[in-house]
Amino acid sequence: MDDRKSSGQSRSARDVRVACRKGVLTGQTAGSAPGYVQGNLVILPRDLADDFLRFAQRNPKPCPLIGVSEVGSPQVPELGDDLDLRTDLPRYRVWRHGELVDEPTDVLSYWTADLVGFVIGCSFSFEEALLAADVPVRHIAEGKNVPMFRTNIACTTAGRFAGPMVVSMRPLKPADAIRAVQITSRFPSVHGAPVHIGLPGSIGIGDLSRPDYGDTVAVHDDELPVFWACGVTPQAVIAAAKPAFAITHAPGAMLVTDRKNSEFAAF
């Protein structure tokens, strides 16, 4: 079944989560469940949870926390009554000692009583506001996942966690780039304003046609690449820190919550 078609037919956040639980939706979630907040996911053993919490607090642009589970619980009630971190994302990544070892569609077999889940705001949430203002979002128009790049921007270290910031990129004409800064500044809980515009080489990106995560999108001659801090940053940090075990979302395959995007807008 076509994942994007399934995603597009989902009308509510719960519809998307149920599709994930049933294995119907296994791809990216951009554009699904309009109006609802989507989140990146990091799951770590309890002995690393405090360090990661401090890491997120020290790096609010790439890691704006919107929910944290109790130890051993797969629920985050403030994000959804029936939400289950083990089953409700289209695809996960399982890490051992910084190496990616599996990309399952649920993590029931990996779940243990000492795990803590962290949900991080996602830029997919502000895309709805961009589209409403007629600012084009290229990866949605092309039916692709947003391109994401590791940069040379160092995150602030906390305990065992250190590494580079990951950014998502959307190409825009200069006038639209200005409007995008104004619009996304209103959404600090889902990454807020861009961290960089133009000159990708100055943040360590050598080739826009070769993203580290996600898909390549067209960048026209009259457009600027606009870069936002990205919730995939913890995956680059996990690869660098090499914890014995971790679970994350697969890039672009988000947790769709019952919270509304409008709740996170700062007017």
VENPE-V626113 format. One record per pair of residues at least 6 apart in sequence whose C-alpha atoms are under 6 Angstrom apart, sorted by the first residue. I is the first residue (numbers start at 1). GAP is how many residues later the second one is. Records with the same first field share a line. If there is no record, write none. Layout:
# VENPE-V626113
I: GAP  GAP
This chain:
# VENPE-V626113
3: 22  24
7: 25
8: 24
10: 6
11: 22
12: 21
13: 20  243  244  245
17: 71
19: 6
20: 68  69  70
21: 66  67
25: 65
26: 64  65
27: 63
28: 224  225
29: 224
35: 225  226
36: 223  224  225
37: 88  220  222  223  224
38: 84  216  217  218  219
39: 80  81  82  83  215  216
40: 79  80  191  214
41: 77  78  207  208
42: 75  76  205  206
43: 73  74  203  204
44: 71  72  202
45: 69  70
46: 68  69
51: 107  108
54: 104
55: 103
56: 7
61: 130  168
62: 167  168  169
63: 57  168
64: 56  57  125
65: 54  55
66: 53  54  55
67: 52
68: 49  50
69: 7  47  48
71: 43  44  45
72: 41  42  43
74: 10  11
75: 8  9
79: 178  179  180
80: 177  178
86: 20  21  22
87: 19
89: 165  166
90: 15  163
91: 13  14  159  162
92: 11  12  156  157  158
93: 9  10  154  155  156  157
94: 6  7  8  153
95: 6  150  151
96: 148  149
97: 145  146  147
98: 140  141  144
121: 68  69
122: 68
123: 67
125: 136
135: 41
139: 6  7
145: 69  70  107
146: 68
147: 21  22  64  67  68  69
148: 19  20  63  64  65  66
149: 17  18  62  63
150: 16
151: 14  15  52  53
152: 51  52
153: 11  12
154: 9  10  11
155: 8  9  10
161: 80
162: 75
163: 74
165: 68
166: 64  67
167: 60  61  62  63
168: 59  60  62
169: 57  58
170: 55  56
171: 48  52  53  54  55
172: 51  52
173: 50  51
181: 12
184: 8  9
185: 7  8
186: 79  80
187: 78
191: 38
194: 33  34
195: 32  33
196: 31
197: 29  30
198: 26  27
209: 7
